[in-house]
């Protein structure tokens, strides 16, 4: 599935209003449509083939009534030739993963069925053979409505069946030519009506797929927005709570950081510049944290990072990398009082993650460490339990 195409609401919505004559989708969405219905279509196709084979057996009764002079030949054709092939079609339809191959085999089986009618009728000299070829219409109905062949395969099959019927009736010289041609025109007309129905049914299936997919995309977008902080693009508190509710194994580190003297930054540069500052800080933190960590806006100018399978060294290195990444942005902050650029103070705590209460405890411990980092000069990393004398000043 080409996710970029399928996940674009505008692209999907535009397909609901495409011209009636345009049945298929652009390639990426067409592939998604084919994939979405593959398993159900496989089961339906297999079941329809079984039903069709049973009906085909039952029509042997018509052979006995209309083609009484070739009953044995009809039995050989129906049960000795077509039936084994039919079982092969059932097996292939159920086993194959190629939708195109399955539809081609199903279409070919429709043509094989009418060719079996032709063989029986031309082998017979009974007048009833002219009525026997009404079976051609039954095959057309079966192909488009029961088997539900996709329109392009139904179109190919019905055209082929119509020509086979024409070739068959042209050999029935006991009937006037005009009547034979009229019979064929009736078969062609029936095929045309059924093709219209087939086209409309497939178009509705496709429209329903677009509407269902569009609804799913919009729900996913709303869910994403509800879990994403609108200003920074980071996960929000709701997303953080959901993450904390998950089962996590091994030690986990909670790293809590706060932009130093951010109120002064807002007062000096204005709130719009303050919002831009938070966005840039969030991007730097996310980039430094990488995919191995969960990053969320904790509130105001605070950002929290959760690192699984952590140890003291790994947690401290990540916290220090985040601090340096923000400092390297070199965003001017003349009102800071401690630095000429925007900086962050970072608190870190490490512990077990097997209980939600302990995770909340770690967040409190990280908050305490953050307070110590700020109270001892800002722009530094503090670890819970670490002696204040051990904190190195970062200029």
C-alpha positions in Angstrom: 0.0 0.0 0.0 1.3 3.4 -0.9 0.6 5.2 2.4 1.3 8.7 1.2 -1.5 8.4 -1.4 -3.9 6.5 0.7 -3.5 8.8 3.7 -4.2 12.0 1.8 -7.8 13.0 2.6 -8.0 15.4 -0.3 -6.8 12.8 -2.8 -9.4 10.3 -1.4 -12.2 12.8 -1.4 -11.6 13.8 -5.0 -12.1 10.2 -6.1 -15.7 10.2 -4.8 -16.4 12.8 -7.6 -14.5 11.2 -10.4 -16.4 10.8 -13.7 -18.8 7.8 -14.0 -16.8 6.3 -16.9 -13.6 6.2 -14.8 -13.7 3.0 -12.8 -10.2 2.4 -11.5 -8.1 4.5 -9.2 -4.6 5.8 -9.4 -2.1 3.0 -9.0 -1.3 3.4 -5.3 -4.9 3.5 -4.2 -5.9 0.8 -6.7 -3.3 -1.4 -5.1 -4.7 -0.7 -1.7 -8.3 -1.5 -3.0 -7.2 -4.8 -4.5 -5.3 -5.7 -1.3 -8.1 -4.8 1.0 -10.6 -7.1 -0.6 -8.2 -10.0 -1.4 -9.2 -12.4 1.3 -12.9 -11.9 1.2 -12.8 -12.1 -2.6 -10.9 -15.4 -2.4 -13.5 -17.0 -0.2 -16.4 -15.7 -2.2 -14.9 -16.8 -5.5 -14.2 -20.3 -4.1 -17.8 -20.6 -2.7 -19.3 -19.3 -6.0 -17.3 -21.9 -8.0 -18.6 -24.7 -5.8 -22.2 -23.5 -6.2 -21.7 -23.1 -10.0 -20.3 -26.7 -10.2 -23.3 -28.1 -8.4 -25.7 -26.2 -10.7 -23.7 -27.4 -13.7 -24.3 -31.0 -12.5 -28.0 -30.4 -12.0 -28.3 -29.2 -15.6 -27.5 -32.7 -16.8 -31.3 -33.2 -16.4 -31.7 -30.7 -19.3 -29.3 -32.8 -21.3 -31.4 -35.9 -20.8 -34.6 -34.0 -21.9 -33.3 -31.9 -24.8 -30.3 -34.0 -26.0 -31.5 -37.5 -25.5 -29.5 -38.9 -28.4 -26.1 -37.9 -26.8 -26.8 -38.4 -23.1 -23.6 -40.5 -22.7 -21.5 -37.9 -24.5 -23.1 -35.2 -22.3 -22.2 -37.2 -19.2 -18.6 -37.6 -20.3 -18.3 -33.9 -21.1 -20.0 -32.8 -17.8 -18.6 -35.3 -15.4 -15.5 -36.6 -17.0 -14.0 -33.4 -18.5 -15.5 -30.2 -17.0 -16.0 -31.5 -13.5 -12.3 -32.4 -12.8 -11.3 -29.0 -14.3 -13.9 -27.4 -12.1 -12.3 -29.0 -9.0 -9.0 -27.7 -10.2 -10.4 -24.2 -10.5 -11.8 -24.5 -6.9 -8.4 -25.6 -5.6 -6.5 -22.8 -7.5 -9.0 -20.1 -6.4 -8.5 -21.0 -2.8 -4.8 -21.4 -2.9 -3.5 -18.7 -5.1 -2.5 -15.3 -3.7 -2.6 -13.6 -7.1 -6.0 -11.9 -7.6 -5.3 -11.4 -11.3 -4.5 -15.1 -11.9 -7.6 -16.1 -10.0 -9.9 -13.8 -12.1 -8.3 -15.0 -15.3 -8.8 -18.7 -14.4 -12.4 -18.0 -13.4 -13.1 -16.2 -16.7 -11.5 -19.0 -18.6 -13.8 -21.5 -16.7 -16.9 -19.5 -17.9 -15.8 -19.9 -21.5 -15.0 -23.5 -21.0 -18.5 -24.1 -19.7 -20.2 -22.6 -22.7 -17.8 -24.6 -25.0 -19.0 -27.7 -23.3 -22.6 -26.7 -24.2 -21.5 -26.2 -27.8 -19.9 -29.6 -27.9 -23.0 -31.3 -26.6 -25.4 -29.3 -28.9 -23.4 -29.8 -32.0 -23.0 -33.6 -31.3 -26.8 -33.9 -31.0 -29.4 -33.9 -33.8 -32.4 -33.4 -31.6 -34.6 -30.4 -32.2 -34.3 -29.6 -28.5 -30.7 -28.4 -28.9 -31.9 -25.0 -30.0 -33.5 -24.6 -26.5 -30.4 -26.1 -24.8 -28.3 -23.0 -25.6 -30.4 -20.9 -23.3 -27.7 -22.1 -20.9 -25.4 -19.5 -22.4 -27.5 -16.8 -20.7 -27.3 -18.6 -17.4 -23.5 -18.7 -17.6 -23.5 -14.9 -18.3 -25.7 -14.3 -15.2 -23.5 -16.6 -13.1 -20.2 -14.9 -14.2 -21.3 -11.3 -13.5 -23.7 -11.7 -10.5 -22.9 -15.0 -8.7 -19.2 -15.2 -9.4 -19.0 -11.4 -9.4 -16.1 -11.1 -11.8 -14.5 -7.6 -11.9 -16.0 -5.6 -14.7 -13.1 -5.9 -17.1 -13.0 -9.7 -16.7 -16.8 -9.9 -16.9 -16.7 -7.8 -20.1 -14.1 -10.1 -21.7 -16.0 -13.3 -20.7 -19.4 -12.1 -21.9 -18.0 -11.0 -25.3 -16.3 -14.4 -25.7 -19.5 -16.2 -24.6 -21.6 -14.2 -27.1 -19.3 -15.1 -30.0 -19.2 -18.7 -29.0 -23.1 -18.7 -28.9 -23.1 -17.1 -32.4 -20.7 -19.7 -33.7 -22.9 -22.4 -32.2 -26.3 -21.3 -33.5 -24.9 -20.7 -37.0 -24.3 -24.5 -37.1 -28.0 -25.2 -36.4 -29.2 -25.2 -39.9 -32.6 -26.6 -39.1 -33.5 -23.1 -37.8 -33.9 -20.2 -40.1 -30.9 -17.8 -40.1 -32.9 -14.8 -39.1 -34.1 -16.7 -36.0 -30.6 -17.8 -35.1 -29.3 -14.3 -35.4 -32.2 -13.0 -33.3 -31.4 -15.6 -30.6 -27.8 -14.4 -30.6 -28.9 -10.7 -30.3 -31.0 -11.6 -27.3 -28.0 -13.2 -25.7 -25.9 -10.1 -26.5 -28.6 -7.8 -25.1 -28.8 -9.9 -21.9 -25.0 -9.6 -21.6 -25.1 -5.9 -22.1 -27.7 -5.4 -19.4 -25.8 -7.6 -17.0 -22.6 -5.7 -17.8 -24.3 -2.4 -16.8 -25.3 -4.0 -13.5 -21.7 -5.4 -13.1 -20.2 -2.0 -13.7 -22.5 -0.2 -11.3 -21.9 -2.8 -8.6 -18.2 -2.6 -8.9 -18.3 1.2 -8.9 -20.3 1.1 -5.7 -17.8 -1.3 -4.1 -15.1 1.1 -5.0 -17.0 4.2 -3.7 -17.6 2.4 -0.5 -13.9 1.6 -0.1 -13.0 5.2 -0.6 -15.6 6.4 1.9 -14.5 3.8 4.5 -10.8 4.6 4.0 -11.5 8.3 4.1 -13.4 7.9 7.4 -10.5 5.8 8.8 -7.9 8.5 7.7 -9.9 11.3 9.3 -10.4 9.4 12.5 -6.6 8.6 12.6 -5.9 12.3 12.0 -8.2 13.4 14.8 -6.6 10.8 17.1 -3.1 12.0 16.2 -4.2 15.6 16.8 -5.6 14.6 20.2 -2.3 13.1 21.2 0.0 15.7 19.7 0.9 19.1 21.2 -0.2 21.7 18.7 2.7 24.1 19.4 5.7 21.9 19.5 4.6 18.9 17.5 5.6 16.6 20.4 3.4 14.1 22.1 1.1 15.7 24.7 0.1 14.7 28.2 -2.7 12.4 27.0 -0.2 10.5 24.9 2.3 10.4 27.8 -0.4 8.9 30.1 -1.2 6.3 27.5 2.5 5.5 27.2 2.9 5.2 30.9 0.0 2.7 31.0 1.9 0.3 28.8 3.8 -2.6 30.1 7.5 -1.8 30.1 10.3 -4.2 31.0 13.7 -3.3 32.5 15.0 -0.1 34.0 13.5 3.2 32.7 15.0 6.7 32.9 12.8 9.8 33.2 14.6 12.9 31.9 12.8 16.2 32.6 14.0 19.4 31.2 12.9 23.0 31.4 13.9 26.1 29.4 15.9 28.4 31.6 14.4 31.8 32.3 11.7 31.3 29.8 9.4 33.9 31.4 12.1 36.5 30.9 12.5 35.4 27.3 8.8 35.9 26.7 8.8 39.3 28.4 11.8 40.5 26.4 11.1 39.0 22.9 7.3 38.6 23.0 5.1 35.6 23.0 5.3 34.9 19.3 9.0 34.6 19.5 8.6 32.5 22.6 6.4 30.1 20.7 9.0 29.9 18.0 11.7 29.3 20.6 9.7 26.4 22.1 9.3 24.8 18.7 13.0 25.0 17.9 13.9 23.6 21.4 11.4 20.7 20.9 12.9 19.9 17.5 16.4 19.9 18.9 15.3 17.7 21.9 13.5 15.2 19.6 16.5 15.0 17.3 18.9 14.4 20.1 16.7 11.8 21.8 16.2 9.8 18.6 13.7 7.0 18.0 14.8 5.0 21.1 13.1 7.5 23.4 9.5 8.8 24.0 9.4 12.6 24.0 6.5 14.6 25.2 5.7 18.2 26.2 5.0 17.9 29.9 3.6 21.4 30.4 4.6 25.0 29.8 8.3 25.0 28.8 8.9 21.5 30.3 9.7 18.5 28.1 9.9 14.9 29.4 11.9 12.0 27.9 11.3 8.4 28.8 14.2 6.0 28.0 13.7 2.3 28.3 16.4 -0.3 29.1 18.3 2.5 30.6 21.4 2.6 32.9 23.1 5.5 34.7 25.6 6.2 32.0 23.2 5.9 29.1 20.6 8.2 30.8 23.2 10.8 31.7 24.7 10.8 28.2 21.3 11.4 26.6 20.4 14.1 29.1 23.7 15.9 28.4 23.2 15.4 24.6 19.9 17.1 24.9 21.3 20.0 26.9 24.1 20.6 24.4 21.7 20.3 21.4 19.6 23.2 22.8 22.6 25.3 23.7 24.0 24.7 20.2 20.9 26.3 18.7 22.5 29.6 19.8 19.1 31.3 20.2 19.9 34.8 21.7 18.6 35.3 25.2 20.0 38.6 26.5 17.6 38.5 29.5 18.7 35.1 30.8 21.0 36.3 33.5 23.2 33.1 33.2 23.8 32.7 29.5 23.7 34.8 26.3 21.7 32.0 24.5 18.7 29.8 25.3 19.6 26.9 27.6 17.8 24.1 29.5 18.3 22.6 32.9 17.8 18.8 33.0 16.8 16.4 35.8 17.2 12.7 35.5 15.9 9.7 37.6 16.3 6.0 36.9 14.3 3.1 38.4 12.1 0.1 37.7 9.1 0.4 35.4 6.9 -2.5 36.4 4.4 -0.4 38.3 2.7 2.8 37.2 3.1 4.2 40.7 6.9 3.8 40.4 6.9 5.6 37.1 5.1 8.5 38.7 7.6 8.4 41.5 10.4 8.6 38.9 8.8 11.7 37.4 8.7 13.3 40.8 12.3 12.4 41.4 13.3 13.8 38.0 11.4 17.0 38.9 13.4 17.2 42.1 16.7 16.7 40.2 15.6 19.4 37.7 15.0 21.8 40.6 18.5 21.1 41.9 19.9 21.8 38.4 18.2 25.1 38.3 19.1 26.1 41.9 22.8 25.4 41.3 23.2 27.6 38.3 21.0 26.3 35.4 22.2 24.9 32.0 23.3 21.6 33.5 22.2 18.0 34.2 21.4 16.8 37.7 20.7 13.2 38.6 18.3 12.2 41.5 20.4 11.3 44.5 23.5 13.0 43.3 25.3 15.3 45.7 25.0 19.0 44.8 28.8 19.3 45.1 29.1 16.8 42.3 27.3 19.0 39.8 29.8 20.4 37.3 29.1 23.9 36.1 28.6 24.2 32.4 29.5 27.6 31.1 
